[in-house]
Amino acid sequence: MTAEPRVVPKHVAIIMDGNGRWAKSRGLPRVAGHKRGADAVRRAVKTAGELGVRYLTLFGFSSENWKRPLDEITDLMALLRNYLRSEIAELHKQGVRVRVIGDRARLAPDIVTLIEQAERTTEANTNLDFIIALSYGARAEIARAARALAHAAKAGEIDPETIGEADIAKYLYTSDIPDPDLLVRTSGEKRISNFLLWQAAYTEFVFLDVLWPDFDRAHFEAAIAEFGKRDRRYGAIVG
């Protein structure tokens, strides 16, 4: 008896939650959880490529995260710098294209430079698009698109009466990225926290109890297996 073929989502988005709780449960500082979370990022990227996922988007740092204590933000930015300096060569070797979405104006200039270098180095790669959401908030993203459309209308470049969903989507950070098929959140929380609100209109959600630093291939495969059981009707009546 042959096994049922696995349905692999083209685009998986993940809200990486639980670093702080992982560290607290072990009596460690929060930065220790973030460091272990970086290991989980490496595993997730590797697993996505091996399973045939074409796009992987990870929610790395939200626009709301800027409200966290300064020392924690400093630690997170240091980890981000280290990741961008140490991982890009290996990702490039694996054929991974690195892309960053979010408000770069709030990031330090040297981090923006590292992001731009990573994107240039990997832009021709086609095995996996690895999208990192940094300083990202979905409501701010939609407001940004609305402002751009308003300017275009004011300049006479577009008729306001003809503006449709495709016009809005064109001005989002993800304009050339397909909407996620599957969104996974770790840590047991069941909300999407201002992440890809427009893009997730017909996305399947899977919420896992595992804390992000412990997220491994088995958890990734379990989420995909759950996705494979879903009947995606997009509002239509089937059967």
Secondary structure as a PSIPRED ss2 file (coil, helix, strand):
# PSIPRED VFORMAT (PSIPRED V4.0)

   1 M C   1.000  0.000  0.000
   2 T C   1.000  0.000  0.000
   3 A C   1.000  0.000  0.000
   4 E C   1.000  0.000  0.000
   5 P C   1.000  0.000  0.000
   6 R C   1.000  0.000  0.000
   7 V C   1.000  0.000  0.000
   8 V C   1.000  0.000  0.000
   9 P C   1.000  0.000  0.000
  10 K C   1.000  0.000  0.000
  11 H E   0.000  0.000  1.000
  12 V E   0.000  0.000  1.000
  13 A E   0.000  0.000  1.000
  14 I E   0.000  0.000  1.000
  15 I E   0.000  0.000  1.000
  16 M C   1.000  0.000  0.000
  17 D C   1.000  0.000  0.000
  18 G C   1.000  0.000  0.000
  19 N H   0.000  1.000  0.000
  20 G H   0.000  1.000  0.000
  21 R H   0.000  1.000  0.000
  22 W H   0.000  1.000  0.000
  23 A H   0.000  1.000  0.000
  24 K H   0.000  1.000  0.000
  25 S H   0.000  1.000  0.000
  26 R C   1.000  0.000  0.000
  27 G C   1.000  0.000  0.000
  28 L C   1.000  0.000  0.000
  29 P C   1.000  0.000  0.000
  30 R H   0.000  1.000  0.000
  31 V H   0.000  1.000  0.000
  32 A H   0.000  1.000  0.000
  33 G H   0.000  1.000  0.000
  34 H H   0.000  1.000  0.000
  35 K H   0.000  1.000  0.000
  36 R H   0.000  1.000  0.000
  37 G H   0.000  1.000  0.000
  38 A H   0.000  1.000  0.000
  39 D H   0.000  1.000  0.000
  40 A H   0.000  1.000  0.000
  41 V H   0.000  1.000  0.000
  42 R H   0.000  1.000  0.000
  43 R H   0.000  1.000  0.000
  44 A H   0.000  1.000  0.000
  45 V H   0.000  1.000  0.000
  46 K H   0.000  1.000  0.000
  47 T H   0.000  1.000  0.000
  48 A H   0.000  1.000  0.000
  49 G H   0.000  1.000  0.000
  50 E H   0.000  1.000  0.000
  51 L H   0.000  1.000  0.000
  52 G C   1.000  0.000  0.000
  53 V C   1.000  0.000  0.000
  54 R C   1.000  0.000  0.000
  55 Y E   0.000  0.000  1.000
  56 L E   0.000  0.000  1.000
  57 T E   0.000  0.000  1.000
  58 L E   0.000  0.000  1.000
  59 F E   0.000  0.000  1.000
  60 G E   0.000  0.000  1.000
  61 F E   0.000  0.000  1.000
  62 S E   0.000  0.000  1.000
  63 S H   0.000  1.000  0.000
  64 E H   0.000  1.000  0.000
  65 N H   0.000  1.000  0.000
  66 W H   0.000  1.000  0.000
  67 K H   0.000  1.000  0.000
  68 R C   1.000  0.000  0.000
  69 P C   1.000  0.000  0.000
  70 L H   0.000  1.000  0.000
  71 D H   0.000  1.000  0.000
  72 E H   0.000  1.000  0.000
  73 I H   0.000  1.000  0.000
  74 T H   0.000  1.000  0.000
  75 D H   0.000  1.000  0.000
  76 L H   0.000  1.000  0.000
  77 M H   0.000  1.000  0.000
  78 A H   0.000  1.000  0.000
  79 L H   0.000  1.000  0.000
  80 L H   0.000  1.000  0.000
  81 R H   0.000  1.000  0.000
  82 N H   0.000  1.000  0.000
  83 Y H   0.000  1.000  0.000
  84 L H   0.000  1.000  0.000
  85 R H   0.000  1.000  0.000
  86 S H   0.000  1.000  0.000
  87 E C   1.000  0.000  0.000
  88 I H   0.000  1.000  0.000
  89 A H   0.000  1.000  0.000
  90 E H   0.000  1.000  0.000
  91 L H   0.000  1.000  0.000
  92 H H   0.000  1.000  0.000
  93 K H   0.000  1.000  0.000
  94 Q C   1.000  0.000  0.000
  95 G C   1.000  0.000  0.000
  96 V E   0.000  0.000  1.000
  97 R E   0.000  0.000  1.000
  98 V E   0.000  0.000  1.000
  99 R E   0.000  0.000  1.000
 100 V E   0.000  0.000  1.000
 101 I E   0.000  0.000  1.000
 102 G C   1.000  0.000  0.000
 103 D C   1.000  0.000  0.000
 104 R H   0.000  1.000  0.000
 105 A H   0.000  1.000  0.000
 106 R H   0.000  1.000  0.000
 107 L C   1.000  0.000  0.000
 108 A C   1.000  0.000  0.000
 109 P H   0.000  1.000  0.000
 110 D H   0.000  1.000  0.000
 111 I H   0.000  1.000  0.000
 112 V H   0.000  1.000  0.000
 113 T H   0.000  1.000  0.000
 114 L H   0.000  1.000  0.000
 115 I H   0.000  1.000  0.000
 116 E H   0.000  1.000  0.000
 117 Q H   0.000  1.000  0.000
 118 A H   0.000  1.000  0.000
 119 E H   0.000  1.000  0.000
 120 R H   0.000  1.000  0.000
 121 T H   0.000  1.000  0.000
 122 T H   0.000  1.000  0.000
 123 E C   1.000  0.000  0.000
 124 A C   1.000  0.000  0.000
 125 N C   1.000  0.000  0.000
 126 T C   1.000  0.000  0.000
 127 N C   1.000  0.000  0.000
 128 L E   0.000  0.000  1.000
 129 D E   0.000  0.000  1.000
 130 F E   0.000  0.000  1.000
 131 I E   0.000  0.000  1.000
 132 I E   0.000  0.000  1.000
 133 A E   0.000  0.000  1.000
 134 L E   0.000  0.000  1.000
 135 S E   0.000  0.000  1.000
 136 Y E   0.000  0.000  1.000
 137 G C   1.000  0.000  0.000
 138 A H   0.000  1.000  0.000
 139 R H   0.000  1.000  0.000
 140 A H   0.000  1.000  0.000
 141 E H   0.000  1.000  0.000
 142 I H   0.000  1.000  0.000
 143 A H   0.000  1.000  0.000
 144 R H   0.000  1.000  0.000
 145 A H   0.000  1.000  0.000
 146 A H   0.000  1.000  0.000
 147 R H   0.000  1.000  0.000
 148 A H   0.000  1.000  0.000
 149 L H   0.000  1.000  0.000
 150 A H   0.000  1.000  0.000
 151 H H   0.000  1.000  0.000
 152 A H   0.000  1.000  0.000
 153 A H   0.000  1.000  0.000
 154 K H   0.000  1.000  0.000
 155 A C   1.000  0.000  0.000
 156 G C   1.000  0.000  0.000
 157 E C   1.000  0.000  0.000
 158 I C   1.000  0.000  0.000
 159 D C   1.000  0.000  0.000
 160 P H   0.000  1.000  0.000
 161 E H   0.000  1.000  0.000
 162 T H   0.000  1.000  0.000
 163 I C   1.000  0.000  0.000
 164 G C   1.000  0.000  0.000
 165 E H   0.000  1.000  0.000
 166 A H   0.000  1.000  0.000
 167 D H   0.000  1.000  0.000
 168 I H   0.000  1.000  0.000
 169 A H   0.000  1.000  0.000
 170 K H   0.000  1.000  0.000
 171 Y C   1.000  0.000  0.000
 172 L C   1.000  0.000  0.000
 173 Y C   1.000  0.000  0.000
 174 T C   1.000  0.000  0.000
 175 S C   1.000  0.000  0.000
 176 D C   1.000  0.000  0.000
 177 I C   1.000  0.000  0.000
 178 P C   1.000  0.000  0.000
 179 D C   1.000  0.000  0.000
 180 P C   1.000  0.000  0.000
 181 D C   1.000  0.000  0.000
 182 L E   0.000  0.000  1.000
 183 L E   0.000  0.000  1.000
 184 V E   0.000  0.000  1.000
 185 R E   0.000  0.000  1.000
 186 T C   1.000  0.000  0.000
 187 S C   1.000  0.000  0.000
 188 G C   1.000  0.000  0.000
 189 E C   1.000  0.000  0.000
 190 K C   1.000  0.000  0.000
 191 R C   1.000  0.000  0.000
 192 I C   1.000  0.000  0.000
 193 S C   1.000  0.000  0.000
 194 N C   1.000  0.000  0.000
 195 F C   1.000  0.000  0.000
 196 L C   1.000  0.000  0.000
 197 L C   1.000  0.000  0.000
 198 W C   1.000  0.000  0.000
 199 Q C   1.000  0.000  0.000
 200 A C   1.000  0.000  0.000
 201 A C   1.000  0.000  0.000
 202 Y C   1.000  0.000  0.000
 203 T C   1.000  0.000  0.000
 204 E E   0.000  0.000  1.000
 205 F E   0.000  0.000  1.000
 206 V E   0.000  0.000  1.000
 207 F E   0.000  0.000  1.000
 208 L C   1.000  0.000  0.000
 209 D C   1.000  0.000  0.000
 210 V C   1.000  0.000  0.000
 211 L C   1.000  0.000  0.000
 212 W H   0.000  1.000  0.000
 213 P H   0.000  1.000  0.000
 214 D H   0.000  1.000  0.000
 215 F C   1.000  0.000  0.000
 216 D C   1.000  0.000  0.000
 217 R H   0.000  1.000  0.000
 218 A H   0.000  1.000  0.000
 219 H H   0.000  1.000  0.000
 220 F H   0.000  1.000  0.000
 221 E H   0.000  1.000  0.000
 222 A H   0.000  1.000  0.000
 223 A H   0.000  1.000  0.000
 224 I H   0.000  1.000  0.000
 225 A H   0.000  1.000  0.000
 226 E H   0.000  1.000  0.000
 227 F H   0.000  1.000  0.000
 228 G H   0.000  1.000  0.000
 229 K C   1.000  0.000  0.000
 230 R C   1.000  0.000  0.000
 231 D C   1.000  0.000  0.000
 232 R C   1.000  0.000  0.000
 233 R C   1.000  0.000  0.000
 234 Y C   1.000  0.000  0.000
 235 G C   1.000  0.000  0.000
 236 A C   1.000  0.000  0.000
 237 I C   1.000  0.000  0.000
 238 V C   1.000  0.000  0.000
 239 G C   1.000  0.000  0.000
